[in-house]
Amino acid sequence: MARLIQGHDDEWVLRDEWGIEDIRNVDDGEHDLTDEDCLNIMRVAETAFDANIGLNWESIASAIDFYIDCKDNGTPMFYRGQPIKVTA
């Protein structure tokens, strides 16, 4: 849901917020995601963010697919230069 808020220096900004339950809704129970999984998926989505596309159901679904593939294959993932801790 997009929200118009007054941000820093009294500037108005439009913010679109996505949370853990949104990630689970996109996944639709396919992967039994933990809160940690959902947070890591949000990290993947942030890293892959393209302002021309924005965050949407498809970009979140792609982040879920990427995360699950990396988790299943043991492929290391990084967020802001730090490894993403993935528990089995």
C-alpha positions in Angstrom: 0.0 0.0 0.0 1.4 3.4 -1.0 1.4 6.1 1.6 2.1 9.8 1.2 4.2 10.9 4.2 6.2 14.0 5.2 9.8 12.9 5.3 13.1 14.6 6.1 13.3 18.4 5.8 9.5 18.5 5.6 9.6 17.0 2.0 6.6 14.9 0.9 7.4 11.4 -0.3 5.4 8.5 -1.6 6.4 5.3 0.2 5.3 1.8 -0.8 5.9 -0.7 2.1 6.3 -4.4 1.8 6.4 -6.6 4.9 6.9 -10.3 5.9 3.3 -11.1 5.4 3.4 -9.7 1.9 6.3 -12.0 1.1 4.3 -15.0 2.4 1.3 -13.9 0.4 3.3 -13.9 -2.8 4.8 -17.3 -2.0 1.3 -18.6 -1.2 2.7 -21.3 1.2 4.8 -23.0 -1.4 8.0 -22.8 0.6 7.0 -22.6 4.3 9.0 -19.4 4.7 10.4 -18.4 8.1 10.6 -14.8 9.2 14.4 -15.0 8.5 13.7 -16.3 5.0 11.3 -13.5 4.4 13.8 -10.9 5.6 16.5 -12.4 3.4 14.1 -12.3 0.4 13.4 -8.6 1.1 17.2 -8.1 1.1 17.5 -9.8 -2.3 14.6 -7.6 -3.6 16.3 -4.5 -2.3 19.6 -5.5 -3.9 17.9 -6.2 -7.3 15.7 -3.1 -7.1 15.2 -1.2 -10.4 13.5 2.2 -10.1 12.1 1.8 -13.6 10.2 -1.3 -12.4 9.7 -0.7 -8.7 8.7 -3.3 -6.2 5.7 -5.4 -7.3 4.3 -8.9 -7.1 6.5 -10.1 -9.9 9.7 -8.6 -8.6 9.0 -10.2 -5.1 8.2 -13.5 -6.8 11.6 -13.3 -8.6 13.4 -12.6 -5.4 11.7 -15.6 -3.7 12.7 -17.9 -6.6 16.3 -16.5 -6.5 16.6 -16.9 -2.8 15.2 -20.5 -2.7 17.4 -21.5 -5.6 20.5 -20.2 -3.8 19.4 -21.7 -0.5 18.8 -25.1 -2.1 22.1 -25.1 -4.0 24.2 -23.6 -1.2 25.1 -20.6 -3.4 26.4 -17.7 -1.2 24.3 -14.5 -1.2 25.4 -11.1 0.0 23.6 -8.0 1.2 25.5 -4.7 1.3 28.8 -6.6 1.1 28.0 -8.9 4.0 27.1 -12.6 3.6 23.4 -13.4 4.1 23.1 -16.1 6.8 20.9 -18.9 5.6 19.8 -21.7 7.9 18.5 -25.0 6.5 
